[in-house]
Amino acid sequence: MNTIYEIEHTPVSKRIQITFEQVDNLYIGKGNNCRCGCAGVYHEASKPEDASTIRRVLKKMTSGKYKVESIEDYIFEIVISERLNARGNVGYRKVNTLYLKRVKEVDTQETL
C-alpha cells in the first residue's frame, strides 16, 4: 500500500496529496545557490539507498513545522536552517527541495 503524504504549501495556500512513487529526486543543501549539486546532494527516488532519506523529508513537509513553498505543484521546498550575516541578511540557508516526476504531455495531434 502506498503512503499518501498531504502537503500544505504556498504561494497560494493549498494542499496536495502525493505518494513516494511520484517523487523524482530530492536536493539537500544550500538554498541561496544554484542547484547543480556543487552546494548540496541529490537523492534519487529510483535508488533504494535514498528511499529512507526521501521519506523522512516527506514526513517533515507534512508535519506542519516547516513552511512549504512550491513551484508549479511539482517542486516543493522547506528551509531547514538559516544564518544571518554581519549585516543582518540571510547569509546561509539550508533547504530540502523535493522534485516530483513531471507528467509528460501527450501529443494529441494526428499524424497524416
N, C-alpha and C positions, 0 to 999 in steps of 0.2 A: 504494500500500500504506500502510495506517495504522500509524504507530509506536505501539507499546504501551509505556506508562510504568508500571513497577511501583513502587508507593509503600508503604513500611512506615510504619505510623502507630500512634499511641496514642489514647485512653487504654488500650485493650486492644491489645497488640502483635499486629498482623496486617498482611497485605499485600493490596493491591488493585491490579488492573490497569485502567488507564484509557487512553483514546485522546483525542487533541485534540478529536475530534468530540463527545465527552461534556462538554466544558468550556462553561460558560455565560459566566463572566467571571472577572476577576482584580482584586483590590484590592491596591494597593501604597501603604503609608502608615503612619501611627501606629497601633499596635496597642491601646494603652490609651486608646481613644477610640471614639466612635460610628462607624458605617460609612456615614454619609450622604454621604460624599465631601468633607466640609469639611477633612479632615486627610489626604487621600490622593487617589489617582487610580484610576478603574476602567478596565480594558481589556476590551473586548467581543470574544469569540471570533468573532462574526459580522463583525467589521471586519478586512479584510485587513491594514491597517496595524498592528494589535495582535497579529497571529499570532506574530511572532518573539519578542515580549516574553513571551507566554504559554508558548511552547515553552521558552524559557530558564528560566522558573520551574519548569516540569515537570521539566526536567533537574536543577535544584537539588534538587527534592524527591526525586528518585530517586538522588541522589549518595551519600546516607548521611552527608553532612556536617552536615545540619540535622535536628533532631528535628521530625517532622511530627505535628501533633495534628489530630484530625478530630472533626467533629460529625456524627453520623448518617450517616457514609460519603458525604457529598456536599459538605462544607465541609472544606478542608484548609489548614492554616496552618503557616508556618515563621517563626521570629524571625530576622531578618537581623542586627539590632544592638540593643544595649541600652545605656543610660547611667544611672548611678546619680545620685540627687540627694544633697544635703549630708547627709541622714540615713541614707544607705546603701540606700535603697529605689529600685526601678526608677522613674525619672522619665520616661524616654522609651524607647519600644520601636518599632522599625520592623519591619513584617511584610509578608509576601506571603501573601495569602489567596486560594485558588482555590475557586471555586464551580462544581460540576457541575450540569448540567441535571437537574432533578427529574423522575423518572418519574411521569407523571400516572396517578392511579388510575383504573381503568376501572370505570365504573358497571355492575355486573352485574345490577342489578335489572331485571326485565322490566317494560315499560310495558304497561298494560292498554288 
